[in-house]
Amino acid sequence: MAAARSLIRIAVNVALDGGMAALSVPVARFLADPAVPPYHPLWTIPLGAAALLTAGIPFRLSLQYWRFAAIGDLFTVAASAALGAALFAGATTLAGINQPNPAFPVILALTLLALLGAPRVFYRWRRGRPAARPVETNATILLAGSIEDADLFIRALARDRRQLFRVEGLLASSDRQTGRRIQGYRILGSLDDAAAVLEQLRNEDRLPGTLVFVTPELAGARLARVVAEADRFGLQVRQAPRPTALADHSDKPRPVELRPVAIEDLLNRPQVPLDRDGMARLIQGRRVIVTGAGGTIGSELARQVAAFGPGTLILLDNGEYALWQIDLELAETHPGVNRRALIADIRDESRIRAVFEEYRPELVFHAAALKHVPMVEANPLEGMATNAAGTRHVADAARAVGALAMVLISTDKAVNPTSVMGASKRLAEMYCQALDISARTAQQGMRCITVRFGNVLGSTGSVVPLFQRQLARGGPLTVTHPDMQRYFMTVREAVGLVLQASVLGVNGAALPSGEDGGIFVLDMGEPVKIVDLARQIIRLAGLVPEQDIEIRFTGLRPGEKLFEELFHGKEPPEPTGYAGLLMASPRTADPAIVGRAIEEIGSACRGGQVKLALTLLGRLIPEFEHNIDGSAGEVRA
């Protein structure tokens, strides 16, 4: 059926092109010499059609889509017209017919170009012209982004007859384009001129209802500034589909669906340069294990590690469904990577040793942990057994099989902890630091690299997915305290920097405190107030905070504090010379002492002795001030 329709369209093209070519003969004759009868002899008229169609065969003239006619297609028309005119002139000369004047072949070629090209241009314009639509204030839009992406968006909008948008103008990426026009729409200024442009539009009573970002790569501080200005003037903000989705490659173009701007785009920072070649040399061909591979950090580690071609990638998690998801994803995206998906609990020491002895990993990325502060407060023994004892099981097993390096994923909650989760992660840091110092001192053995950072956007149990679920239900959005703030980073950026730190640690780069168990700390930028984050999410959904959606303060929860910290007072930050990475001066202890203490805590956990386990944890972490019911968090801040 589709093939038949295609043949019919080609036949229509042949008929139209032949008809225009036939008409061009008398028109060209009249233009060359009005005194000569234009239709004599009559057989030259079908000859003109035959000449043009023959000339168009090598250029595939009749296979053109008129609705997609572009400059390249007009060149094809011009070449076919020139060759067709030459063929016609040659055939008539051989037949003994005198030309009206010596310039007739050129006149015929130009006539053919006009009669063949004009319908194509008109048809393309007619199909691409926006349909007459009712103009409503809330249906006017202001575009923001590159002119190339704006051009694609305007064309897609013209094809989508369901949309009622009227473009008011464009904020371009560069101020050098101000004042020019694209498809008739004026470039009003650059993205940095958003405030002035919106003020002018308001004064002229032309303020649009929506600001549409047409460039998907626009993110971070520049995007946030434009969104803030749009919010100040009462505009909704939306994101256009990606340019690849807007390109018209079919007879039934896709509808233009605007979507909300993602909060991740606002908080995202410019990508720091990473040593991809160094990562490839570290990972390629090696046996790599990722614990907690089904979690947010673990799964992203698995994705990025898989991209560097490890010899074997072992995915380890105690959650069957999460493990199945990441294993299935990697099977589709990296089918050539040799993978093993293992269900195992890092609290089970014998199981972890057996896994490591069987696969003998060379690199270990330890992301498995219990990270949700209130949940760990409600289940403190599980938190300590996982985060402290479990980390020791993994580290000891990796060292026993001669692993090159183990990378511990830590958290800002380990600094001056007020929660069991934070204190148990600090204990894990201490053990790994102690092991690393021992390896450095002996100049052999496994490197133990610790990387500390704050919240990652969209992680399991984090605040952004919670807000989005609450917003979908109509609110309220719950915030524990109006002054609470946290560090945020995208998971992709965080994992990229973890791999960068791994390269530096394994290669023995000259780093401050690098030989003394120093901890890599990711540069998280400035902390974000959670209530501001909630308001921003509401605004991005096109709603008004406190008017359309309530924000409700619920009070600090057990273990929480208002402000997280990346550095303890006795471990001041030191630059590493690598973008995005800092280093915390070490506070270390003897690995044997820390190991025995962790064993005692593990024994207390197995025996269900909560009070004893917490007492032992407090002795090892003197700065641990347990905020048992949430009341101490605000006082400490």
C-alpha positions in Angstrom: 0.0 0.0 0.0 2.8 2.4 0.9 4.7 1.5 -2.2 1.6 2.2 -4.3 1.1 5.6 -2.8 4.7 6.4 -3.4 4.4 5.5 -7.1 1.3 7.6 -7.4 3.1 10.6 -6.0 6.0 10.1 -8.4 3.6 9.9 -11.3 2.0 13.2 -10.1 5.4 14.8 -10.0 6.2 13.6 -13.5 2.9 15.0 -14.8 3.4 18.3 -13.1 7.0 18.7 -14.2 6.1 17.6 -17.7 3.2 20.1 -17.9 5.4 23.0 -16.7 8.1 22.0 -19.2 5.5 21.9 -22.0 4.2 25.3 -21.0 7.7 26.7 -20.9 8.2 26.2 -24.6 5.6 28.8 -25.9 6.3 31.1 -23.0 10.1 31.1 -23.8 9.3 31.6 -27.5 7.1 34.6 -26.8 9.8 36.1 -24.5 12.5 35.5 -27.2 10.5 37.0 -30.0 6.8 38.1 -29.6 6.4 38.3 -33.3 7.0 34.5 -33.8 3.9 32.2 -33.3 4.7 30.6 -29.9 2.9 27.3 -30.6 4.4 26.5 -34.0 5.2 23.8 -34.6 3.0 22.1 -32.1 5.1 18.9 -31.7 7.8 21.0 -30.0 5.6 21.5 -27.0 5.6 17.8 -26.0 9.3 17.7 -27.0 9.9 20.3 -24.3 8.3 18.1 -21.7 10.3 15.0 -22.9 13.5 16.9 -22.9 13.0 18.2 -19.3 11.9 14.8 -18.0 14.9 13.1 -19.7 17.3 15.8 -18.2 15.8 15.3 -14.8 16.5 11.5 -14.6 20.2 11.8 -13.5 19.1 14.4 -10.9 16.1 12.4 -9.7 14.0 15.5 -10.3 10.6 13.7 -10.1 11.5 12.0 -6.9 11.6 15.3 -5.0 9.3 16.0 -2.0 7.8 19.4 -2.8 6.9 20.0 0.9 10.6 19.6 1.8 11.9 21.8 -1.0 15.1 23.5 0.0 18.1 25.3 -1.6 19.6 22.0 -2.7 16.4 21.0 -4.4 16.4 24.3 -6.3 19.9 23.6 -7.5 18.6 20.3 -8.8 15.8 22.1 -10.6 18.3 24.6 -12.1 20.6 21.8 -13.4 17.6 19.9 -14.9 16.3 23.1 -16.5 19.7 23.9 -18.1 20.2 20.4 -19.4 16.6 20.2 -20.6 16.9 23.5 -22.5 20.2 22.2 -24.1 18.5 19.0 -25.2 15.5 20.8 -26.6 17.7 23.3 -28.5 19.8 20.4 -29.9 16.8 18.4 -31.0 15.1 21.3 -32.7 18.3 22.4 -34.5 18.7 18.8 -35.8 15.1 18.9 -37.0 15.9 22.1 -39.0 13.8 24.5 -36.9 15.3 27.9 -36.5 15.4 29.4 -33.0 13.6 32.7 -32.4 17.0 34.3 -31.5 20.5 33.1 -30.4 19.6 33.6 -26.7 16.6 31.2 -26.9 18.3 28.3 -25.0 19.1 30.6 -22.1 15.6 32.1 -22.0 14.1 28.6 -22.1 16.4 27.5 -19.2 15.4 30.5 -17.1 11.7 29.9 -18.0 11.9 26.3 -17.0 13.6 27.3 -13.7 10.9 29.8 -12.9 8.0 27.5 -13.8 9.4 24.4 -12.0 10.8 26.3 -9.0 8.0 28.7 -8.2 5.4 25.9 -7.5 7.8 24.1 -5.2 8.6 27.3 -3.3 5.0 28.2 -3.0 4.0 24.7 -1.9 6.7 24.6 0.7 5.7 28.1 2.0 2.0 27.2 2.0 2.5 23.9 4.0 4.9 25.7 6.4 2.8 28.8 6.9 1.1 28.9 10.3 -2.7 28.4 10.0 -5.0 31.2 11.0 -5.4 30.8 14.8 -7.1 32.8 17.5 -4.7 35.1 19.3 -5.0 34.9 23.0 -2.7 36.5 25.6 -1.9 33.3 27.3 -1.2 31.6 23.9 1.7 34.0 23.0 5.2 32.6 23.6 8.7 34.0 23.7 11.4 31.7 22.5 14.8 31.5 24.2 17.9 29.7 22.9 20.0 29.4 19.7 18.5 30.6 16.4 19.1 27.2 14.8 16.9 25.5 17.4 14.4 28.3 17.2 14.1 27.8 13.5 13.4 24.1 13.9 10.8 24.8 16.6 9.0 27.5 14.5 8.8 25.1 11.6 7.5 22.3 13.7 5.0 24.6 15.3 3.7 25.6 11.9 3.2 22.0 11.0 1.2 21.2 14.1 -2.2 22.6 13.4 -3.5 21.8 17.0 -1.3 24.4 18.7 -2.6 27.9 19.4 0.7 29.5 20.1 1.8 32.8 18.5 5.5 33.6 18.7 6.2 37.1 20.1 9.9 37.0 19.4 13.2 35.4 20.4 15.9 35.8 23.1 19.0 34.5 21.3 22.1 32.9 22.8 24.3 35.8 21.5 23.7 39.6 21.7 25.3 39.9 18.2 22.0 38.7 16.7 19.7 41.3 18.3 17.5 43.1 15.8 17.6 40.5 13.1 14.7 38.3 12.1 14.2 34.6 11.7 11.2 33.4 9.7 9.7 36.9 10.2 10.1 36.9 14.0 12.3 39.5 15.6 15.3 38.7 17.8 14.5 41.0 20.7 17.8 40.5 22.6 20.1 37.9 24.2 19.4 35.6 27.1 21.3 38.1 29.3 18.9 40.8 28.3 15.8 38.9 29.5 14.9 41.5 32.2 15.1 44.5 29.8 13.2 42.7 27.0 10.4 41.5 29.3 10.1 45.0 30.8 9.8 46.5 27.3 7.2 43.9 26.3 5.2 44.7 29.4 5.3 48.4 28.7 4.0 47.8 25.2 1.3 45.5 26.5 2.8 42.6 24.5 4.0 40.4 27.4 3.7 36.8 26.4 2.2 34.1 28.6 5.0 31.6 28.3 8.7 31.5 27.8 9.8 28.5 25.8 13.5 27.2 25.9 14.3 25.7 22.6 17.9 24.7 23.3 18.1 21.6 25.5 21.8 22.2 26.3 21.0 25.4 28.1 21.4 24.7 31.8 22.8 25.9 35.1 23.2 29.4 36.3 22.3 31.1 32.9 19.1 29.1 32.7 18.2 29.8 36.3 18.7 33.6 35.8 16.3 33.6 32.8 13.7 31.4 34.7 13.9 33.8 37.6 13.2 36.8 35.3 10.3 35.0 33.7 8.9 34.2 37.1 9.3 37.8 38.2 7.1 38.9 35.2 4.6 36.2 35.7 5.5 34.0 32.7 5.3 30.3 32.7 8.4 28.5 31.5 8.5 25.4 29.3 11.0 23.3 27.5 10.6 22.5 23.8 11.2 19.0 22.5 14.7 18.1 21.5 15.7 19.2 18.0 15.8 15.6 16.8 12.2 15.2 17.8 11.2 18.4 15.9 12.8 17.4 12.6 10.2 16.6 10.0 11.0 13.2 8.5 7.6 11.8 7.8 4.2 12.6 6.3 2.7 12.8 9.8 4.9 15.2 11.8 5.0 14.7 15.5 2.9 17.0 17.7 4.8 19.8 19.5 4.6 18.9 23.2 6.0 21.4 25.6 7.2 20.1 28.9 8.2 21.7 32.2 11.8 22.7 32.8 13.5 20.1 34.9 14.9 21.2 38.3 18.0 19.3 37.5 18.7 21.7 34.6 18.5 24.7 36.9 20.9 23.3 39.5 23.3 21.7 36.9 26.8 23.2 36.6 29.0 23.4 33.5 30.7 20.1 32.9 34.3 20.1 34.3 37.0 18.6 32.1 37.6 14.9 33.0 40.5 12.6 32.1 38.5 10.2 30.0 41.6 8.6 28.6 42.8 8.0 32.1 39.5 6.4 33.1 39.7 4.1 30.1 43.2 3.0 31.0 42.1 2.3 34.6 39.0 0.3 33.7 39.5 -1.2 30.2 39.9 -5.0 30.3 39.9 -5.2 34.1 37.5 -7.1 36.5 35.4 -4.5 38.2 32.8 -4.9 40.9 30.1 -2.3 41.9 28.4 -2.9 45.2 24.9 -1.4 45.5 24.7 -1.5 41.8 20.9 -1.2 41.8 21.0 2.2 43.7 21.2 5.7 42.2 24.9 6.1 42.5 25.7 2.4 42.0 23.7 2.1 38.8 25.3 5.3 37.3 28.7 3.9 38.3 27.8 0.7 36.4 26.7 2.7 33.3 29.9 4.8 33.2 32.2 1.9 34.0 30.5 -0.3 31.3 31.2 2.5 28.7 35.0 2.0 29.2 34.9 -1.7 28.4 35.8 -3.6 31.5 36.9 -7.2 31.1 34.2 -8.3 33.5 31.6 -6.1 35.3 30.2 -7.6 38.5 26.9 -6.0 39.6 26.2 -6.8 43.3 23.1 -5.8 45.2 20.8 -7.3 47.8 17.7 -6.0 46.0 16.5 -8.3 43.3 14.3 -5.9 41.3 16.9 -3.0 41.3 19.6 -5.4 40.3 17.5 -6.8 37.5 16.8 -3.3 36.2 20.4 -2.2 35.8 21.4 -5.6 34.4 18.7 -5.4 31.7 19.6 -1.8 30.9 23.3 -2.7 30.4 22.4 -5.7 28.3 20.7 -3.3 25.9 23.2 -0.5 26.0 26.5 -2.4 26.3 25.7 -5.9 25.1 29.4 -6.6 24.5 30.4 -6.2 28.2 30.8 -9.4 30.1 28.5 -9.0 33.1 27.5 -10.9 36.3 24.5 -9.9 38.4 24.9 -11.2 41.9 22.4 -11.0 44.8 24.4 -10.6 47.9 24.3 -8.6 51.2 27.5 -6.9 52.3 26.6 -7.6 55.9 27.1 -11.3 55.1 30.9 -11.6 55.5 31.2 -15.2 54.3 29.1 -14.5 51.2 31.2 -11.4 50.3 34.5 -13.3 50.7 33.2 -16.1 48.5 32.2 -13.7 45.8 35.5 -11.9 45.8 37.5 -15.1 45.8 35.5 -16.4 42.8 35.8 -13.3 40.7 38.9 -11.7 42.1 38.0 -8.1 41.2 40.8 -5.6 40.4 38.7 -2.5 41.0 36.0 -2.2 43.6 33.4 0.6 43.7 31.6 0.4 47.0 28.3 2.3 46.8 26.2 -0.1 48.9 24.9 1.7 52.0 21.8 2.6 53.9 21.5 6.4 53.3 18.1 7.6 54.4 18.6 9.3 57.7 15.2 8.8 59.3 15.0 5.2 58.2 18.4 4.5 59.7 17.4 6.2 62.9 14.4 3.9 63.0 16.7 0.9 62.3 20.1 1.8 63.8 21.5 -1.7 64.0 20.8 -2.3 60.3 22.5 1.0 59.5 25.6 0.3 61.5 25.8 -3.3 60.3 25.6 -2.1 56.6 27.5 1.1 56.6 30.4 0.3 59.0 30.6 -3.5 59.3 29.6 -4.1 55.6 32.2 -1.6 54.4 34.9 -3.5 56.4 33.7 -6.8 54.9 34.1 -5.4 51.3 37.4 -3.7 52.0 38.9 -6.8 53.7 37.7 -9.1 50.9 39.1 -6.8 48.2 42.5 -6.6 50.0 42.6 -10.4 50.5 42.3 -11.0 46.7 44.9 -8.4 45.8 42.6 -5.8 44.3 44.3 -2.7 42.9 41.9 -0.3 44.5 38.7 0.1 46.4 36.7 3.3 46.1 34.3 4.2 49.0 31.4 6.4 48.3 30.9 8.6 51.4 28.6 11.5 52.3 28.6 15.0 53.7 26.5 13.6 56.6 29.7 11.9 57.9 31.0 15.4 58.9 30.1 16.4 62.4 27.3 13.7 62.3 24.1 14.0 64.2 22.6 10.8 62.8 23.5 7.1 63.0 23.7 7.1 59.2 26.3 9.9 59.2 28.3 8.5 62.1 28.4 5.0 60.6 29.6 6.4 57.3 32.3 8.4 59.1 33.5 5.1 60.7 33.6 3.6 57.3 35.8 6.5 56.2 38.1 6.0 59.1 38.6 2.4 58.3 39.3 3.0 54.6 41.7 5.9 55.4 43.6 3.6 57.8 43.9 0.9 55.2 45.1 3.3 52.6 47.8 4.7 55.0 49.0 1.1 55.7 49.2 0.4 51.9 51.1 3.7 51.3 53.5 3.0 54.2 54.3 -0.5 53.0 54.5 0.8 49.4 52.3 -2.1 48.3 48.8 -3.4 48.7 45.4 -2.0 47.8 44.7 1.7 47.5 41.6 2.7 49.4 40.2 5.9 48.0 37.4 7.7 49.7 35.1 10.2 47.9 32.7 12.4 49.9 29.9 14.5 48.4 26.4 15.7 49.2 22.9 15.0 47.8 22.4 13.8 44.2 19.4 15.0 42.4 16.7 12.4 41.8 18.3 9.7 44.0 16.1 7.2 45.7 14.4 8.7 48.7 15.7 12.3 48.0 13.6 15.4 48.2 13.1 16.2 44.5 11.1 13.0 43.6 9.2 13.5 46.9 8.2 17.0 45.9 7.2 15.8 42.4 5.0 13.1 43.9 3.4 15.6 46.3 2.9 18.1 43.5 1.2 15.5 41.3 -1.3 14.9 44.2 -2.0 18.6 44.4 0.2 19.3 47.5 1.1 20.3 50.0 4.9 20.1 49.6 6.4 19.3 53.0 9.7 20.9 54.1 11.1 20.1 57.5 12.3 23.6 58.3 12.4 27.0 56.5 16.2 27.3 57.0 17.2 23.8 56.0 19.7 23.7 53.1 21.6 21.0 51.3 24.3 20.6 48.7 23.1 19.2 45.4 24.8 17.7 42.3 23.6 15.7 39.4 24.3 12.0 39.6 26.2 11.9 36.3 28.5 14.7 37.4 29.1 13.1 40.8 30.0 9.7 39.3 32.2 11.3 36.7 34.2 13.0 39.5 34.3 9.8 41.5 36.0 8.1 38.5 38.3 11.1 38.1 39.3 10.7 41.8 39.9 7.0 41.3 42.3 7.7 38.4 44.3 10.2 40.5 44.3 7.9 43.6 45.4 4.8 41.7 48.0 6.6 39.6 49.6 8.1 42.8 49.2 11.7 41.6 51.0 14.3 43.7 48.1 15.5 45.9 47.9 17.4 49.2 47.5 14.8 52.0 47.3 12.1 49.3 49.8 9.9 51.1 48.1 10.4 54.5 44.7 9.1 53.9 43.2 12.3 52.6 39.6 12.2 51.4 38.5 13.4 48.0 35.6 15.9 48.4 33.6 16.9 45.4 33.1 20.7 44.8 29.4 20.9 45.3 29.1 24.7 44.8 26.8 26.6 47.0 24.1 24.9 49.2 20.5 25.3 48.2 17.6 26.1 50.7 15.1 23.3 50.5 12.1 25.7 50.7 13.5 27.6 47.7 13.8 24.3 45.9 10.2 23.6 46.7 9.1 27.0 45.4 11.1 26.5 42.2 9.5 23.1 41.5 6.0 24.6 42.0 6.8 27.6 39.6 8.3 25.3 37.0 5.0 23.4 37.0 3.3 26.8 36.1 1.8 27.2 39.5 2.1 29.8 42.3 3.6 28.8 45.6 1.3 29.2 48.6 -1.5 30.2 46.3 -2.0 27.1 44.1 0.2 24.7 46.1 0.8 25.0 49.9 4.3 24.5 51.4 4.0 23.0 54.9 6.8 22.9 57.5 6.9 19.7 59.5 9.9 20.1 61.8 13.2 18.4 61.8 13.2 14.6 61.8 15.4 12.3 64.0 19.0 12.5 63.0 18.6 15.6 60.8 20.4 19.0 61.0 19.8 22.2 59.2 23.1 22.5 57.5 25.3 19.8 56.1 29.1 20.2 55.9 31.7 18.9 53.6 34.7 19.4 55.8 35.3 18.9 59.6 37.0 21.8 61.4 40.1 19.7 61.8 40.3 18.7 58.1 40.5 22.0 56.2 39.9 21.8 52.4 42.9 21.7 50.1 42.8 22.2 46.3 44.0 19.3 44.2 44.7 21.2 41.0 41.9 19.2 39.3 38.5 20.9 38.6 35.7 19.8 40.8 37.9 17.9 43.3 39.1 19.1 46.7 40.8 17.1 49.4 40.1 17.0 53.2 43.2 16.8 55.4 43.1 13.5 57.1 42.0 12.6 60.6 43.2 9.0 60.9 43.5 6.1 63.3 45.2 2.7 63.5 43.4 0.2 61.2 43.7 -2.6 63.8 42.0 -0.4 66.4 39.2 0.7 64.1 38.8 -2.8 62.8 38.4 -4.3 66.3 35.9 -1.5 67.1 33.8 -2.2 64.0 33.9 -5.9 64.9 32.5 -5.1 68.3 29.8 -2.9 66.8 29.0 -5.7 64.4 28.7 -8.2 67.2 26.4 -5.8 69.1 24.3 -5.4 66.0 24.0 -9.2 65.5 23.0 -9.5 69.2 20.3 -6.8 68.9 22.1 -4.5 71.5 21.2 -1.1 70.3 22.5 0.9 73.3 25.8 -0.9 73.3 26.3 -0.4 69.6 25.5 3.3 69.8 27.8 3.7 72.8 30.7 2.1 70.9 29.9 4.3 67.8 30.0 7.4 70.0 33.4 6.5 71.5 35.0 6.1 68.0 33.3 9.3 66.6 33.7 11.9 69.4 32.0 14.7 67.4 28.9 12.5 67.0 26.1 14.4 68.7 23.1 12.2 68.2 19.9 14.2 67.4 17.6 11.4 68.5 14.2 13.2 68.1 15.1 16.0 65.8 15.0 18.8 68.4 18.8 19.1 68.6 19.4 19.8 65.0 18.2 23.4 65.0 19.9 24.2 68.3 23.3 22.9 66.9 22.9 24.9 63.7 
